Amino acid sequence: MFAEMVAQWRAQGPRPDLWVFGYASLVWRPEFRAAEQRLANVPGYHRCLKMWSRVNRGTYERPGLVFALMAGGSCHGVALRLPHDEVEGMLPTLWAREMPNPVYDPKWVMCDTAQGRVRALAFTLSRQSPSFTGTLSNEQYRQIFTHSTGRYGTTLDYAQQTLEALDTHGIKDHALARLLRQCAPTD
């Protein structure tokens, strides 16, 4: 999958830069320095907290959740540009971060930005994936927010950090704000 994605990037033309679409933690912790950031909208996909996390935000005994980019709707986020000369050195690190297990479906998506459209790499999730949660009740979210912790902390902290980072960029995610209001522990 990695080699195929690299070949698709190289096929874009001579010395192409690489755009990556950030819709959750890549917005607030990309772990690489982007040469350029643009507010972006990706039609045909939406951000949702519907992917099981058994390492980063939970455990096998008490799974947590991470965001997924799933088909339907549209998603506001940040397009991050990596200059051609830095892609080969940075891409394996990005891939290891996002794809330690082949859970996401990496895809090329079109990002609408104020400066024009860009083709970006995005990490999406299929509804057929065993990591897709399906519909969760408010009580299930509340239990996960209260009890699930993994290598990088709690699901609740991750969701709150994402909402705050989106707000900082002027991106309003009303569904996430409502979920946190309704389901975050009140202690």
C-alpha positions as CSV (number, residue, x, y, z in Angstrom):
1,M,0.0,0.0,0.0
2,F,2.8,2.4,0.9
3,A,4.7,1.7,-2.3
4,E,1.6,2.2,-4.4
5,M,0.8,5.5,-2.7
6,V,4.4,6.7,-3.3
7,A,4.2,5.7,-7.0
8,Q,0.9,7.6,-7.3
9,W,2.5,10.7,-5.8
10,R,5.5,10.5,-8.1
11,A,3.2,10.1,-11.1
12,Q,1.8,13.6,-10.5
13,G,4.5,15.2,-12.5
14,P,8.1,16.4,-12.2
15,R,9.1,17.2,-8.6
16,P,5.6,17.3,-7.1
17,D,5.0,18.6,-3.6
18,L,2.8,16.4,-1.3
19,W,-0.3,17.7,0.2
20,V,-1.8,16.0,3.3
21,F,-5.3,16.6,4.5
22,G,-5.5,17.0,8.3
23,Y,-8.9,16.6,9.9
24,A,-8.1,15.7,13.5
25,S,-4.7,15.3,15.2
26,L,-2.8,16.2,12.1
27,V,-4.4,19.7,12.6
28,W,-2.8,20.1,16.0
29,R,0.1,17.7,16.1
30,P,1.3,17.0,12.5
31,E,4.8,15.9,13.7
32,F,6.3,17.6,10.6
33,R,6.8,21.2,9.5
34,A,4.6,22.1,6.6
35,A,5.9,24.6,4.2
36,E,2.3,25.9,3.8
37,Q,-1.1,25.4,5.5
38,R,-4.4,26.1,3.9
39,L,-7.9,25.9,5.3
40,A,-9.6,23.3,3.2
41,N,-12.9,21.6,2.6
42,V,-13.1,18.1,1.3
43,P,-16.5,17.4,-0.3
44,G,-17.8,13.8,-0.1
45,Y,-16.2,13.0,3.3
46,H,-16.9,13.9,6.9
47,R,-15.0,13.8,10.2
48,C,-16.5,11.4,12.8
49,L,-15.4,9.9,16.1
50,K,-16.2,6.3,15.0
51,M,-13.0,4.3,14.8
52,W,-11.9,2.0,17.6
53,S,-8.5,2.6,19.1
54,R,-6.9,-0.2,21.0
55,V,-3.5,1.3,21.4
56,N,-3.3,5.1,21.0
57,R,-6.5,6.1,22.9
58,G,-7.6,2.8,24.5
59,T,-6.7,-0.8,25.1
60,Y,-8.0,-4.1,23.9
61,E,-9.8,-4.5,27.2
62,R,-11.3,-1.0,27.1
63,P,-11.1,0.4,23.5
64,G,-11.1,4.1,22.9
65,L,-11.9,6.1,19.8
66,V,-10.1,8.1,17.2
67,F,-11.5,10.3,14.4
68,A,-12.0,8.9,10.9
69,L,-12.7,10.5,7.6
70,M,-15.7,8.7,6.2
71,A,-17.8,8.9,3.0
72,G,-20.7,11.4,3.0
73,G,-21.1,15.1,3.6
74,S,-18.0,17.4,3.7
75,C,-15.1,18.0,6.0
76,H,-13.3,21.2,6.9
77,G,-9.7,20.8,7.9
78,V,-6.2,21.9,7.0
79,A,-4.2,21.0,3.8
80,L,-0.5,20.7,4.7
81,R,2.1,21.1,2.0
82,L,5.4,19.3,2.1
83,P,8.0,20.4,-0.4
84,H,9.1,17.8,-2.9
85,D,12.7,17.6,-1.4
86,E,11.3,16.7,2.0
87,V,8.7,14.2,1.1
88,E,10.9,11.1,0.7
89,G,12.4,11.7,4.2
90,M,9.2,12.5,6.0
91,L,6.7,10.2,4.4
92,P,7.8,7.0,6.2
93,T,7.4,8.8,9.5
94,L,3.9,10.0,8.6
95,W,3.0,6.5,7.3
96,A,4.2,4.8,10.5
97,R,2.1,7.3,12.6
98,E,-1.1,6.9,10.6
99,M,-0.8,3.3,9.4
100,P,0.9,1.2,12.1
101,N,-1.8,-1.3,11.3
102,P,-3.5,-1.2,7.9
103,V,-6.7,0.3,9.4
104,Y,-7.1,3.4,7.3
105,D,-7.7,3.5,3.6
106,P,-5.2,6.1,2.3
107,K,-6.8,8.0,-0.6
108,W,-6.2,11.0,-2.8
109,V,-8.9,13.6,-2.1
110,M,-9.6,17.0,-3.7
111,C,-9.3,19.9,-1.2
112,D,-11.1,23.1,-1.9
113,T,-9.0,26.0,-0.6
114,A,-9.2,29.8,-1.0
115,Q,-6.1,29.6,-3.2
116,G,-7.6,26.8,-5.4
117,R,-8.0,23.0,-5.4
118,V,-5.2,20.7,-4.3
119,R,-5.0,16.9,-4.4
120,A,-4.1,15.6,-1.0
121,L,-3.4,12.4,0.7
122,A,-6.0,11.6,3.3
123,F,-6.5,8.7,5.7
124,T,-10.1,7.5,5.3
125,L,-12.1,4.7,6.9
126,S,-14.6,2.3,5.2
127,R,-17.8,1.3,6.9
128,Q,-16.8,-2.3,6.2
129,S,-13.6,-1.9,8.4
130,P,-13.6,-4.0,11.6
131,S,-12.4,-0.7,13.2
132,F,-15.6,1.1,12.3
133,T,-17.8,1.4,15.5
134,G,-21.1,1.8,13.8
135,T,-23.7,3.8,15.8
136,L,-22.8,4.4,19.4
137,S,-25.2,5.7,22.0
138,N,-24.5,8.7,24.2
139,E,-24.0,6.4,27.1
140,Q,-21.4,4.4,25.2
141,Y,-19.5,7.6,24.3
142,R,-19.8,8.7,28.0
143,Q,-18.2,5.4,29.1
144,I,-15.4,5.7,26.6
145,F,-14.7,9.3,27.5
146,T,-14.6,8.4,31.2
147,H,-12.6,5.2,31.1
148,S,-10.6,4.7,27.8
149,T,-6.9,5.6,27.9
150,G,-4.1,4.5,25.6
151,R,-0.5,5.3,24.7
152,Y,-1.3,8.9,23.9
153,G,-3.9,9.6,26.5
154,T,-7.6,9.6,26.7
155,T,-10.2,9.7,24.0
156,L,-11.8,12.7,25.8
157,D,-8.6,14.7,25.7
158,Y,-8.1,13.8,22.0
159,A,-11.6,14.9,21.1
160,Q,-11.3,18.2,23.1
161,Q,-7.8,18.9,21.6
162,T,-9.2,18.4,18.2
163,L,-12.2,20.7,18.8
164,E,-9.9,23.4,20.2
165,A,-7.5,23.2,17.3
166,L,-10.3,23.4,14.8
167,D,-11.7,26.4,16.6
168,T,-8.3,28.0,16.5
169,H,-8.3,27.7,12.7
170,G,-11.9,29.1,12.6
171,I,-13.4,25.7,11.8
172,K,-16.6,25.1,13.6
173,D,-17.5,21.4,14.1
174,H,-21.0,21.6,15.7
175,A,-21.5,17.9,15.8
176,L,-18.3,17.3,17.8
177,A,-19.1,20.2,20.1
178,R,-22.6,18.8,20.7
179,L,-21.1,15.3,21.3
180,L,-18.7,16.7,23.9
181,R,-21.5,18.7,25.6
182,Q,-23.8,15.7,25.8
183,C,-21.3,13.0,26.7
184,A,-18.3,14.3,28.5
185,P,-18.1,13.3,32.1
186,T,-19.3,16.0,34.5
187,D,-17.0,15.3,37.4
